[in-house]
Amino acid sequence: MTTNTHSTPTYILTATCPSKLGTVDVVTRFLFDHQCYITEMHTYDDTNACNFFIRIEFKNDSENASTIDELNEAFADRAAPFEMQWQIRDTRTPERVVIMVSKFDHCLQDLLHRYRTGHLNIEIPAIISNHPDLKELADWHGMPYYHFPITAETKPQQEAQVLTIVENTQADLVVLARYMQVLSDDMCSKLEGKAINIHHSLLPGFKGARPYHQAHDKGVKLVGATAHYVSTDLDEGPIITQGIEGVDHSYTPEQLAAKGRDTERVTLFKAVKLHCERRVFLDGNRTVVFQGG
């Protein structure tokens, strides 16, 4: 895939800071002063935690348009009095995403398809797996595939190999596309805020082996999926997106699982897209998500 291009560069400014009078004004006035045209803006003030969040898309197409480096340098002075944590991103530069997978291929297939058709503004510098099964798929797409087997005894060494790939590829995000291994607490800490996992979320919940058979035995009427940031609490990290589908008594366990896989792939895609468009902010154990088009 080639880098995303636009006739006029589009930038995304994201910032968070303690709630304080003038937060919106300082950002919008800065963009006005630099002759930047705002095309989309979202704000949220968490009154319980006293945290403010803002996301702005803007174009910078005046005759004397500032470079992104000039914008960064100039905004630093404006943001400092508000204790802002902020970033300005040029959307022409795709996010670099490393995908981790085991044997199930539905989420990986979906992400690769959406990448190839331009529905995800990403580059995929590596696919990592603890099994060799999906190497042929990666090869067909021209993606580097790293097979790192894992056992309880080799887990620290295997995770070190994974982190080396993540660092060497300068990955912005790691996606666990049905990677069926529990990450260590150390690994979770190192990937905090930049690793997304997907898992089924049947209602009610069923843990352990053969969850869809358990669900069938209980006559569930809903199947779903949850995409969340990885945390040391298994499958309980800050939630980004959730999907849900209705089912009925006629579904076999296999049909329930197929419906679940469909929900997983769509839910994961939405989460990756939201993250890569900088629409997701961590707010303690919660997320602030500004939906896009």
C-alpha positions as CSV (number, residue, x, y, z in Angstrom):
1,M,0.0,0.0,0.0
2,T,1.1,3.6,-0.6
3,T,1.0,6.4,1.9
4,N,-2.4,8.1,2.2
5,T,-2.4,11.3,0.1
6,H,-4.7,14.3,0.0
7,S,-4.8,17.3,-2.3
8,T,-4.6,19.4,0.9
9,P,-2.9,17.9,4.0
10,T,-5.1,17.1,6.9
11,Y,-3.8,17.1,10.4
12,I,-5.2,15.8,13.7
13,L,-4.5,17.6,16.9
14,T,-5.3,15.7,20.1
15,A,-4.9,17.0,23.6
16,T,-5.9,16.2,27.2
17,C,-5.3,18.3,30.3
18,P,-6.9,19.2,33.6
19,S,-10.3,20.9,33.3
20,K,-9.6,24.6,33.1
21,L,-11.3,27.7,31.7
22,G,-10.0,28.5,28.2
23,T,-9.0,25.1,27.0
24,V,-11.1,25.2,23.8
25,D,-10.1,28.8,23.2
26,V,-6.4,28.2,23.4
27,V,-6.6,25.4,20.7
28,T,-9.0,27.1,18.3
29,R,-7.3,30.5,18.6
30,F,-3.9,28.9,17.9
31,L,-5.3,27.3,14.7
32,F,-6.9,30.6,13.7
33,D,-3.7,32.4,14.2
34,H,-1.9,29.9,11.9
35,Q,-4.7,30.2,9.2
36,C,-5.8,26.6,9.8
37,Y,-9.3,25.6,8.8
38,I,-11.1,23.3,11.3
39,T,-13.1,20.5,9.6
40,E,-14.1,18.4,12.6
41,M,-13.9,19.0,16.4
42,H,-14.9,17.0,19.4
43,T,-14.5,17.9,23.1
44,Y,-15.4,16.2,26.4
45,D,-15.0,17.3,29.9
46,D,-14.9,14.5,32.5
47,T,-16.4,16.4,35.4
48,N,-15.8,13.5,37.9
49,A,-12.1,13.3,37.2
50,C,-11.7,16.9,36.1
51,N,-10.0,15.9,32.8
52,F,-10.6,17.7,29.5
53,F,-10.2,16.0,26.1
54,I,-10.2,17.5,22.6
55,R,-9.7,16.2,19.1
56,I,-9.6,18.5,16.0
57,E,-9.1,17.8,12.4
58,F,-7.8,20.7,10.3
59,K,-6.4,21.7,7.0
60,N,-3.4,24.1,6.6
61,D,-3.6,25.3,3.0
62,S,-2.9,29.0,3.2
63,E,-0.2,30.5,1.0
64,N,2.1,30.8,4.0
65,A,1.1,27.4,5.6
66,S,3.2,26.4,8.6
67,T,5.0,23.0,8.5
68,I,4.1,20.4,11.1
69,D,7.4,21.0,12.9
70,E,6.5,24.7,13.0
71,L,3.1,24.0,14.3
72,N,4.5,21.7,17.0
73,E,7.0,24.2,18.1
74,A,4.5,27.1,18.2
75,F,1.7,25.1,20.0
76,A,4.1,23.9,22.8
77,D,4.2,27.5,24.1
78,R,0.4,27.8,24.1
79,A,-0.2,24.3,25.7
80,A,2.3,24.6,28.5
81,P,0.2,26.8,30.9
82,F,-2.7,24.3,30.6
83,E,-0.4,21.3,31.3
84,M,-1.6,19.7,28.1
85,Q,-0.5,16.4,26.8
86,W,-0.9,16.7,23.1
87,Q,0.1,15.6,19.6
88,I,-0.3,16.9,16.0
89,R,-0.4,14.1,13.4
90,D,-0.2,14.4,9.6
91,T,-2.7,11.9,8.2
92,R,-0.6,11.3,5.2
93,T,1.7,9.2,7.4
94,P,0.0,5.8,8.1
95,E,0.0,4.2,11.5
96,R,2.4,1.3,11.8
97,V,0.6,-1.8,13.0
98,V,2.1,-5.1,14.1
99,I,-0.5,-7.9,14.1
100,M,-0.3,-10.9,16.4
101,V,-2.4,-14.0,15.6
102,S,-2.6,-17.8,16.5
103,K,-4.6,-20.2,14.3
104,F,-8.0,-18.4,13.8
105,D,-7.7,-16.3,10.7
106,H,-11.0,-14.3,10.5
107,C,-9.7,-11.2,12.2
108,L,-6.4,-11.2,10.3
109,Q,-8.2,-11.8,7.0
110,D,-10.5,-8.8,7.6
111,L,-7.7,-6.4,8.6
112,L,-5.6,-7.4,5.6
113,H,-8.6,-6.9,3.3
114,R,-9.4,-3.5,4.7
115,Y,-5.8,-2.5,4.6
116,R,-5.5,-3.5,0.9
117,T,-8.7,-1.7,-0.1
118,G,-7.7,1.5,1.7
119,H,-10.3,1.4,4.5
120,L,-7.5,1.5,7.1
121,N,-4.8,4.1,6.9
122,I,-2.1,1.8,8.2
123,E,1.1,-0.1,7.3
124,I,1.7,-3.6,8.5
125,P,5.4,-4.2,9.0
126,A,5.1,-7.6,10.7
127,I,2.7,-10.4,11.5
128,I,3.7,-12.4,14.5
129,S,2.3,-15.8,15.5
130,N,3.0,-18.7,17.9
131,H,2.0,-21.1,15.1
132,P,3.1,-21.5,11.4
133,D,-0.4,-22.0,10.1
134,L,-1.0,-18.5,8.6
135,K,2.4,-18.0,7.0
136,E,1.0,-18.8,3.5
137,L,-1.7,-16.1,4.0
138,A,0.9,-13.5,5.0
139,D,3.1,-14.5,2.1
140,W,0.2,-14.0,-0.3
141,H,-0.2,-10.4,1.0
142,G,3.6,-9.9,0.9
143,M,3.8,-9.4,4.7
144,P,6.8,-10.4,6.8
145,Y,5.7,-13.4,9.1
146,Y,7.5,-14.3,12.3
147,H,6.8,-17.6,13.8
148,F,7.8,-17.6,17.5
149,P,6.6,-20.8,19.3
150,I,5.8,-20.5,22.9
151,T,5.7,-22.7,26.0
152,A,5.4,-21.9,29.6
153,E,9.2,-22.3,29.9
154,T,10.0,-20.1,26.9
155,K,7.4,-17.4,27.5
156,P,9.9,-14.7,28.6
157,Q,12.2,-15.3,25.7
158,Q,9.3,-15.4,23.2
159,E,7.9,-12.1,24.5
160,A,11.4,-10.6,24.2
161,Q,11.4,-11.6,20.6
162,V,8.0,-10.0,20.0
163,L,9.1,-6.8,21.7
164,T,12.2,-6.7,19.5
165,I,10.1,-6.8,16.4
166,V,7.7,-4.1,17.8
167,E,10.7,-1.8,18.5
168,N,12.6,-2.5,15.3
169,T,9.5,-1.9,13.1
170,Q,8.8,1.3,15.1
171,A,5.2,0.1,15.5
172,D,2.6,2.5,16.7
173,L,0.1,-0.2,17.6
174,V,0.0,-3.9,18.3
175,V,-3.2,-5.8,17.4
176,L,-4.0,-9.1,19.0
177,A,-6.2,-10.5,16.2
178,R,-7.2,-13.7,18.1
179,Y,-3.8,-14.3,19.6
180,M,-4.6,-17.1,22.0
181,Q,-1.9,-16.4,24.6
182,V,-2.1,-14.5,27.8
183,L,0.5,-11.7,27.8
184,S,2.7,-11.4,30.9
185,D,2.2,-8.4,33.2
186,D,5.5,-7.0,32.1
187,M,4.5,-7.3,28.4
188,C,1.1,-5.6,29.2
189,S,2.9,-2.7,31.0
190,K,5.3,-2.2,28.1
191,L,2.4,-2.1,25.6
192,E,0.0,0.0,27.7
193,G,-2.2,2.1,25.6
194,K,-0.9,0.7,22.3
195,A,-2.1,-2.9,22.2
196,I,-5.7,-3.9,21.3
197,N,-7.3,-7.3,22.0
198,I,-10.5,-8.8,20.8
199,H,-12.6,-11.5,22.5
200,H,-16.1,-12.9,22.5
201,S,-18.5,-11.5,25.0
202,L,-21.5,-13.7,25.3
203,L,-24.4,-12.7,27.4
204,P,-24.4,-14.1,30.0
205,G,-20.6,-14.6,30.0
206,F,-19.1,-18.1,29.7
207,K,-15.4,-18.7,30.5
208,G,-13.3,-21.8,29.9
209,A,-13.5,-24.4,27.2
210,R,-16.1,-24.5,24.4
211,P,-17.9,-21.2,25.4
212,Y,-20.3,-21.4,22.4
213,H,-21.4,-24.9,23.4
214,Q,-22.0,-23.5,26.9
215,A,-24.0,-20.7,25.4
216,H,-26.0,-23.1,23.3
217,D,-26.9,-25.2,26.3
218,K,-28.2,-22.1,28.1
219,G,-30.2,-20.9,25.1
220,V,-28.5,-17.5,24.8
221,K,-30.2,-14.8,22.7
222,L,-27.2,-12.5,22.2
223,V,-23.6,-13.0,21.1
224,G,-21.1,-10.2,21.0
225,A,-17.5,-9.1,21.0
226,T,-15.4,-6.6,22.9
227,A,-12.3,-4.8,21.7
228,H,-10.2,-3.3,24.4
229,Y,-6.7,-2.1,25.3
230,V,-4.5,-4.8,26.8
231,S,-4.1,-4.7,30.6
232,T,-2.9,-7.0,33.3
233,D,-6.5,-7.8,34.1
234,L,-7.3,-10.5,31.5
235,D,-9.9,-9.3,29.0
236,E,-10.8,-6.4,31.3
237,G,-8.8,-3.6,29.8
238,P,-10.3,-0.2,28.9
239,I,-13.1,-0.9,26.3
240,I,-12.9,0.8,22.9
241,T,-15.8,-0.9,20.9
242,Q,-18.4,-3.6,21.5
243,G,-20.5,-5.4,19.0
244,I,-23.7,-7.5,19.5
245,E,-25.9,-9.7,17.4
246,G,-29.2,-11.4,18.1
247,V,-29.5,-15.2,17.8
248,D,-32.3,-17.7,18.6
249,H,-33.1,-21.2,19.5
250,S,-32.3,-22.5,16.0
251,Y,-28.6,-21.8,16.1
252,T,-26.3,-24.7,16.6
253,P,-23.1,-24.2,18.6
254,E,-21.2,-24.0,15.3
255,Q,-23.6,-21.4,14.0
256,L,-23.2,-19.4,17.2
257,A,-19.4,-19.5,16.8
258,A,-19.7,-18.4,13.2
259,K,-21.9,-15.4,14.2
260,G,-19.4,-14.6,17.0
261,R,-16.5,-14.6,14.5
262,D,-18.3,-12.2,12.3
263,T,-18.9,-9.9,15.2
264,E,-15.3,-10.1,16.4
265,R,-13.8,-9.1,13.0
266,V,-16.1,-6.1,12.6
267,T,-15.7,-5.0,16.2
268,L,-11.9,-5.3,16.0
269,F,-11.7,-3.3,12.7
270,K,-13.8,-0.5,14.3
271,A,-11.5,-0.3,17.3
272,V,-8.3,-0.3,15.1
273,K,-9.8,2.4,12.9
274,L,-10.8,4.6,15.9
275,H,-7.4,4.2,17.5
276,C,-5.5,5.0,14.3
277,E,-7.6,8.1,13.7
278,R,-6.7,9.2,17.2
279,R,-10.3,9.1,18.3
280,V,-9.6,7.2,21.5
281,F,-8.3,8.6,24.8
282,L,-7.5,6.8,28.0
283,D,-9.4,8.2,31.0
284,G,-8.2,6.1,33.9
285,N,-9.8,2.6,33.4
286,R,-12.2,4.0,30.9
287,T,-11.9,5.4,27.4
288,V,-13.2,8.6,25.8
289,V,-14.1,7.7,22.1
290,F,-15.0,10.4,19.6
291,Q,-16.9,8.6,16.8
292,G,-16.1,9.3,13.2
293,G,-17.9,8.9,10.0
